[in-house]
Amino acid sequence: MVNEVIRSEIDNRLLKYRGRGYMLAAADGKVFTFGDMAHHGDASSVSYPAPIT
């Protein structure tokens, strides 16, 4: 995900830290990982009637 732009609101309640990494979850279902946090997929391809919170 190098150089990917976050185009949706980030929910602070979905900010997770572990070791030397962290992840952010956006309202559109995308998950962004940084540092040594592993990426296990996201829900961006699923259609929801409202933002994910």
Helices and strands as residue ranges (DSSP letters): G 12-14, E 16-18, E 21-25, E 31-34
